[in-house]
Amino acid sequence: MTKPLAMRDALLNRIWERMSTDPKIFLVTSDFGSPVLDKIRDDFPERFINVGIAEQNLINVSAGLALEGFTVFAYSIAPFITMRCYEQTRVSLALLSEVRSMNVNLIGVGAGFSYVMSGPTHQCYEDLSLMRTMPNFRVLSPADHVSSAALLDTCLNNLGPKYLRLDAQVLPVLYASTEAIVRDGFAVHRSGQNLCLVASGFMVHTALEVAESFEKEGAHLGVIDIMDLSNFSRGDFLLAIEEYDVIISLEEGFKGRGGLDSMLFDFLSNHNHPAKIINVGVEGGYRFDLGTRRELHEAVGIGPDAVRAKIQTAADSLQINLVNASKRK
């Protein structure tokens, strides 16, 4: 059984290994460290820059290196690498990549509530919406360290700017092999009838917990992990959800603000899929509560108990008898 690791360590270890054979890989950070990052700095000092607490400069330096032919990985805390330098990201990466070939990969650590004790300044509920809104950006949100490490191949083999949204906590392992999720951008964890939970990142674990709790009562819910929010296989995803009457999106970001739910609304509309969407996301505004991640999630409406209650309410209103439903073949 694979031992769980931090997502950042799994990915950075692969970057460190690849840097020994690929002289074009460059890593830039904005005063954010880790033991693996120390190895990269010590072993490849000529391809490592710490720009200090200056995320705007981080983006511009990364863009310049990319224009010189380097494959650049820029590493920082998620809210800082997305929001603090948004104009530079828009102009120097999204806009410039329209006319110039470049490969810049922004690694943001601390998705959602994963920095539970740091409060809303270090937590990140807006990044999916912000990064998705820019043309030419690819948004990637893995659910465990195995799929996080696999993102290196995606980054190396595809040009253009990308945002890698990593959790700061060590999460349970979901994948033994990443071939399918890297190829298709999503993975089906459970098949069900009538209702399917579509989640990304940490919320995949919540979706599986909720589905397993319903399973004990004889109800069968589908669960899909969508990792690549920009470039998933549309045709295969449509086949995966074609028999469901209700799609429930689960995201660790603000509800109805342009994140995963918006992507699914747009997808179903463009493909004339009749399924009803119920979007579950962070409700309300910013909160300053402290507690476990589970407690914080329940308080904003995305914890397992809250999700389960919303699913049951939706099923009742749509007259779907979950418990008596037969499992989808």
SEVOKE-477193 format. One record per residue (C-alpha): residue in three letters; x, y, z. Coordinates in steps of 0.5 Angstrom, whole numbers, padded with zeros to 4 digits, always signed. Layout:
N
AlaXYZ
...
REM end
This chain:
329
Met+0000+0000+0000
Thr+0003+0007-0002
Lys+0004+0011+0004
Pro+0001+0018+0004
Leu+0005+0024+0002
Ala+0004+0032+0002
Met+0002+0033-0005
Arg+0008+0039-0006
Asp+0013+0034-0004
Ala+0011+0028-0009
Leu+0011+0033-0014
Leu+0018+0037-0012
Asn+0021+0030-0012
Arg+0019+0029-0019
Ile+0022+0036-0021
Trp+0028+0035-0017
Glu+0029+0028-0021
Arg+0028+0031-0027
Met+0032+0037-0027
Ser+0038+0032-0027
Thr+0037+0030-0034
Asp+0033+0036-0037
Pro+0037+0042-0036
Lys+0031+0047-0039
Ile+0027+0046-0032
Phe+0028+0052-0028
Leu+0025+0053-0021
Val+0023+0060-0018
Thr+0020+0061-0011
Ser+0017+0067-0007
Asp+0021+0066+0000
Phe+0017+0059+0001
Gly+0021+0053+0003
Ser+0021+0046+0004
Pro+0026+0040+0005
Val+0025+0038-0002
Leu+0026+0045-0005
Asp+0033+0046-0001
Lys+0035+0040-0005
Ile+0034+0043-0011
Arg+0037+0049-0009
Asp+0043+0046-0007
Asp+0044+0041-0013
Phe+0042+0046-0018
Pro+0043+0053-0016
Glu+0044+0056-0023
Arg+0037+0054-0024
Phe+0034+0056-0018
Ile+0032+0063-0016
Asn+0028+0066-0009
Val+0025+0072-0011
Gly+0023+0074-0004
Ile+0016+0076-0002
Ala+0015+0079-0009
Glu+0010+0075-0012
Gln+0009+0080-0018
Asn+0016+0079-0019
Leu+0016+0072-0019
Ile+0011+0072-0025
Asn+0015+0077-0029
Val+0022+0073-0028
Ser+0018+0066-0029
Ala+0015+0069-0036
Gly+0022+0072-0038
Leu+0026+0065-0037
Ala+0020+0062-0041
Leu+0021+0066-0046
Glu+0029+0064-0046
Gly+0026+0057-0047
Phe+0026+0054-0040
Thr+0020+0050-0037
Val+0019+0054-0031
Phe+0016+0052-0024
Ala+0014+0058-0020
Tyr+0012+0056-0013
Ser+0008+0059-0007
Ile+0002+0059-0003
Ala-0004+0059-0006
Pro-0007+0065-0005
Phe-0001+0069-0006
Ile+0001+0066-0013
Thr-0006+0067-0015
Met-0009+0074-0012
Arg-0003+0078-0010
Cys+0000+0078-0017
Tyr-0006+0077-0021
Glu-0005+0083-0026
Gln+0002+0080-0028
Thr-0001+0073-0029
Arg-0006+0076-0034
Val-0001+0080-0038
Ser+0005+0076-0037
Leu+0003+0069-0038
Ala-0005+0069-0040
Leu-0004+0075-0045
Leu+0003+0074-0048
Ser+0002+0066-0049
Glu-0003+0068-0054
Val+0003+0070-0058
Arg+0009+0067-0055
Ser+0011+0060-0054
Met+0012+0059-0046
Asn+0011+0054-0041
Val+0010+0056-0034
Asn+0007+0052-0029
Leu+0005+0056-0022
Ile+0005+0051-0016
Gly+0000+0054-0011
Val+0000+0050-0004
Gly-0006+0051+0001
Ala-0012+0050-0003
Gly-0019+0051+0000
Phe-0018+0051+0008
Ser-0012+0047+0008
Tyr-0008+0052+0012
Val-0014+0051+0018
Met-0010+0055+0023
Ser-0008+0061+0019
Gly-0015+0064+0018
Pro-0018+0067+0011
Thr-0011+0071+0009
His-0008+0064+0008
Gln-0014+0060+0006
Cys-0016+0060-0001
Tyr-0023+0060-0004
Glu-0023+0064-0010
Asp-0017+0061-0014
Leu-0021+0056-0018
Ser-0026+0062-0021
Leu-0020+0067-0022
Met-0015+0062-0026
Arg-0021+0059-0030
Thr-0023+0066-0032
Met-0017+0067-0036
Pro-0016+0064-0043
Asn-0010+0060-0045
Phe-0009+0058-0037
Arg-0010+0050-0035
Val-0013+0049-0028
Leu-0011+0043-0025
Ser-0013+0040-0018
Pro-0011+0033-0016
Ala-0014+0030-0010
Asp-0008+0026-0007
His+0000+0026-0008
Val+0000+0020-0013
Ser-0004+0025-0018
Ser+0000+0031-0016
Ala+0006+0027-0018
Ala+0003+0025-0024
Leu+0002+0033-0026
Leu+0010+0033-0028
Asp+0009+0030-0034
Thr+0003+0034-0036
Cys+0007+0040-0035
Leu+0013+0038-0039
Asn+0009+0035-0045
Asn+0004+0041-0046
Leu+0006+0048-0047
Gly+0002+0054-0044
Pro+0001+0057-0037
Lys-0002+0052-0032
Tyr-0004+0053-0025
Leu-0003+0047-0020
Arg-0008+0047-0014
Leu-0005+0043-0009
Asp-0007+0041-0002
Ala-0003+0043+0004
Gln-0005+0037+0008
Val-0003+0030+0007
Leu-0009+0026+0004
Pro-0011+0019+0004
Val-0008+0016-0003
Leu-0014+0015-0008
Tyr-0010+0012-0014
Ala-0005+0006-0015
Ser-0004+0008-0023
Thr-0005+0015-0026
Glu-0006+0013-0033
Ala-0013+0014-0034
Ile-0014+0021-0030
Val-0008+0024-0033
Arg-0010+0022-0040
Asp-0018+0024-0039
Gly-0017+0029-0034
Phe-0022+0026-0029
Ala-0023+0019-0026
Val-0030+0015-0024
His-0029+0012-0017
Arg-0036+0010-0016
Ser-0042+0008-0021
Gly-0049+0010-0019
Gln-0056+0011-0021
Asn-0060+0018-0021
Leu-0055+0022-0017
Cys-0047+0023-0019
Leu-0042+0027-0014
Val-0037+0031-0019
Ala-0032+0034-0014
Ser-0024+0036-0015
Gly-0018+0036-0010
Phe-0020+0035-0003
Met-0028+0035-0004
Val-0027+0028-0008
His-0025+0025-0001
Thr-0032+0028+0002
Ala-0036+0026-0004
Leu-0033+0019-0003
Glu-0035+0019+0005
Val-0042+0021+0003
Ala-0043+0016-0002
Glu-0040+0011+0002
Ser-0045+0013+0008
Phe-0051+0012+0003
Glu-0049+0006+0000
Lys-0050+0003+0007
Glu-0057+0005+0007
Gly-0058+0001+0000
Ala-0057+0008-0004
His-0052+0008-0010
Leu-0049+0015-0012
Gly-0044+0016-0017
Val-0037+0019-0016
Ile-0033+0023-0021
Asp-0026+0026-0019
Ile-0025+0032-0024
Met-0017+0034-0024
Asp-0016+0038-0030
Leu-0022+0043-0030
Ser-0019+0046-0037
Asn-0018+0040-0042
Phe-0021+0034-0039
Ser-0024+0029-0045
Arg-0031+0032-0046
Gly-0033+0026-0050
Asp-0031+0021-0045
Phe-0034+0025-0039
Leu-0041+0026-0043
Leu-0041+0018-0043
Ala-0039+0018-0036
Ile-0045+0022-0034
Glu-0050+0021-0039
Glu-0055+0016-0035
Tyr-0055+0021-0029
Asp-0061+0025-0027
Val-0058+0030-0022
Ile-0050+0032-0022
Ile-0048+0035-0015
Ser-0042+0039-0016
Leu-0037+0039-0009
Glu-0032+0045-0009
Glu-0028+0048-0003
Gly-0029+0055-0006
Phe-0035+0060-0006
Lys-0041+0057-0009
Gly-0044+0060-0015
Arg-0038+0064-0017
Gly-0035+0061-0023
Gly-0031+0055-0020
Leu-0033+0048-0021
Asp-0040+0049-0021
Ser-0040+0054-0027
Met-0035+0049-0031
Leu-0041+0044-0030
Phe-0047+0049-0032
Asp-0043+0051-0038
Phe-0041+0044-0040
Leu-0048+0041-0039
Ser-0051+0047-0043
Asn-0047+0046-0049
His-0048+0039-0049
Asn-0056+0039-0048
His-0055+0035-0042
Pro-0062+0035-0039
Ala-0059+0033-0032
Lys-0060+0038-0026
Ile-0054+0041-0023
Ile-0054+0042-0015
Asn-0048+0046-0013
Val-0045+0045-0007
Gly-0040+0050-0005
Val-0037+0055+0001
Glu-0043+0059+0003
Gly-0043+0066+0006
Gly-0037+0071+0007
Tyr-0030+0070+0010
Arg-0030+0067+0017
Phe-0025+0068+0022
Asp-0027+0061+0026
Leu-0021+0056+0028
Gly-0022+0049+0028
Thr-0021+0042+0025
Arg-0022+0042+0017
Arg-0028+0038+0018
Glu-0031+0043+0023
Leu-0030+0049+0018
His-0033+0045+0013
Glu-0039+0044+0016
Ala-0040+0051+0018
Val-0040+0053+0011
Gly-0044+0048+0008
Ile-0039+0043+0005
Gly-0038+0038+0011
Pro-0040+0031+0010
Asp-0046+0032+0014
Ala-0048+0038+0011
Val-0047+0035+0004
Arg-0051+0029+0006
Ala-0057+0033+0008
Lys-0057+0037+0002
Ile-0057+0031-0003
Gln-0063+0028+0001
Thr-0067+0035+0001
Ala-0065+0035-0007
Ala-0067+0027-0008
Asp-0074+0029-0004
Ser-0076+0035-0008
Leu-0074+0031-0014
Gln-0078+0025-0012
Ile-0072+0021-0012
Asn-0072+0015-0008
Leu-0065+0014-0006
Val-0065+0008-0002
Asn-0070+0004-0007
Ala-0066+0005-0013
Ser-0062-0001-0016
Lys-0055+0000-0018
Arg-0053+0003-0024
Lys-0050-0003-0029
REM end
